[in-house]
Amino acid sequence: MTHTLHRQGSVEQLREDYVVLASGARDVFATHRARLRRKFPGMYAMVKRVLLKLGIVQRLRTTEKREPEQELKGTVALTSREELRSYVKRLKERNTGRSVVVSGLFDEVNSCLKELNICPHTVQLSLGCFGKTELLPSEEVLEMTTMCGHHMVSSRLVEKLVSDAGKGKITREEAAQLMARLCTCGVFNEVRAARTIEVLEADSGNKVIQGVPETS
């Protein structure tokens, strides 16, 4: 799983941004699904409708007022090392047989796993961006667009929402929520996005919020 490894930002910012993905083995699920379809065609159709209604990937919004470790979801974005440790500890205790992927600063994640006596099966590292990087959006915009693993959050939308927040048209939290709606993978960190917008607002001369056309 590499789509959560491209998040950009300073070390301080990334210390507030961790992603946990938990999923079952595809072959095992496929085998059970085929057996269920053959033996209980009516039940299979009902289960499929329920799964589609609930959503295959369940996300835990970090803005909701509840402890992240209390609800173990398939995909979750966490905002501190303490939350990460607590969440992974609960996953380990549940021992559901799921494959778990953790993304974040290597030193922070590795030390957390050592404390829990977990040895990672595989370690993947992001080497950054290469090529004509001058064609990319500004670093500040990339800090938010790269929080969606499939890059579904437009850089122009980020610029517009940051501008609107700076003019008081919407709150920082509302701007972050609008960005998160487009993230189909459910790993967009709304808390971090709101804090990043606050930093951009403090820098009134930042190019991110300059030259954005006024709209009604």
N, C-alpha and C positions, 0 to 999 in steps of 0.2 A: 504494500500500500504506500504510494508515494504522493498522492494528491494533497496531503496535508503537510508536506515538507517544504513548501515554497513560501511560507510566511516570512515577511520581512519586517525589520524594525531593530531598535537598539536592544542590547542585552536586558536593560531594565524593563522595556516593554514586553519582551518575550518571556520574562520571568512571571508575567501575568497572563500567559496564554498557553494552555495545554489542551491537546485533543486526545480523546480516547475513543477508539472504534472497537466494538465487540460484535462478532458475527460467527455463525456456525459454519461448519464445513459444507461446501456446496454439494459435493457428491453424496454426503449423508442425507441432506435434505431432499435431494433429487430422488434418491432411492425410496425414502418414505413417501414422497409425494406420488411417485408412480404406483406404489403398492396401494396407497389410499384411493387413487383414482380407479384402479382395477376392481377393488373389493367393495368400495362404498362410493359410487359415482355421485349420488345425491349429497352425501356428507362432504365430499371433496368440494363440490360447487359452493356449499354453504360456508365452509371454512375459507375458501378463496374470497368470497364476498366480504367476510368479516375482516380478513387481512387487508384487503384493499381499503376498507372503511377506516380501519385503525391506522394504516400506513405501515409499510414495511420497515422504514427507518424512522425510529422515534427520536426526537431531539429534545434536549433539556435546555431551555433558555436560561442563561445565567442571570437574567434580570428578574426571574421569578423568585419570590420570597420563600424559599424552602432549601433545606440542606441537600446539596447535590448527591451525597452518598446515600441518601435515603431511597432514591429511585434509580435503579440501575438500568440505563437505557442503552440502545444499540450505538448511539452516537452522542457525544457530549463534549462541549467546550468548557473548560474550567479556567479559573482566573488566579490560582495560586498553587504553589507547591504543596501546601497543606491540604487543599482540596483534592489534588491529584493523588497524594499518598492515601488519604482516607478512601477515595473512590476505588483505587486499585486494590486496596486491602479488602474492601467489601467484595469485589469481583473474585479475588482469590479465595475468600471464605466460602462464597457461594459454590465455587467449583462446578460451574455449569457445562464445562467442556467447550466453551466458546473460544475462538481465536481472538486475542486482544492485541490491538496495536496502539501504542502511545507515541504521540508526536510532541516535541518540545525541545528546549535547550538540552543538548546531550548530557552535560555534567549534572544538571538538575534532575533529569529523568533517571539517569544511571544511578545516582546516589539514592534516589527514592526507591528504586528496585532493589538495591543492595540492602537497604534497611528492612525490606519486606522479604528478604531471602529469595528473590526471584532472579533467575538467570535468563536473559532475553534469548530467544531462539535465533533471531536475525536482527542486525542493526543496519539501517540505511541512513546515508548522509546526503544532504543537499549541497551541491558544489556552487550554487549561485547561478546567475544569468550570464550568458556569453553572447557575443555578436554585437550588433548595433544597438547597444543599450541606450544611446542618446535618443532613440525613437520611443522609448518607453515613457509612460507618465512619470510625474515627479515621485520621489521616494515616499513622500507623505501619502500620496494617493495609493501607491503600491502597498503600503502598510495595511490598507483596508481592503483593496481588491484581492490581494493574495490570501486573505482569510477565508475566501470561498475556494475550495479545492478544484472546482471546475471553472473558475474565473467567470462566473455568471453575473458578478457585480460590475457594472460598467464604470470605467474611470470618469466619464463625463457625468454620470449620475452622482458619483462621489463628490465631484467638484461642485455640482449644483446644490447638493444637500448641505455641504459644508458652508457654502455661501449663504443659503437660506438660514442655517443655524446662526451664522455670524450676524445676520440682519434681524434676528429675533422672530423670524416667520415660523419656525418650528424649534423644538428643544433638541438638544444633542441626542437625548435618548430616542426621540421620535425619528431623527435622521438615521441613527444606528439601526432601529427596527425596520425602516424602509429598505435599508441595504440588505439586512438579514433575510427579508422575504424572498429575495432572488436566489439565495444560496440553497440549491437543491440538495446538497450533501449534508446540510445541517451542522456545519462546523464553524459558522461565522460567530465570532466572539463580540457580542453587542456591547458588553461592558468595556472592553478594550477600545472598540470603535468610538464610543462616546468620550472616552478619555483622550483619544487622539484628536477628536474634533475640538475639544477644549484647548488642547495645546496649540492647534492651528489658529483658533480664535485669538489666543493671546498674542500671536505674532501677526499683527495687523498688516504687515507688508508681505506676508507669505504669498507666493505666486499661485498657490492652490485656490485662493479665494479672490484672485484678481481677474478681471476680464470676463467674468461670467455674466451673460446677458440678463437683464432684469425681466422678470415675467410677472404676470398678474396672479 
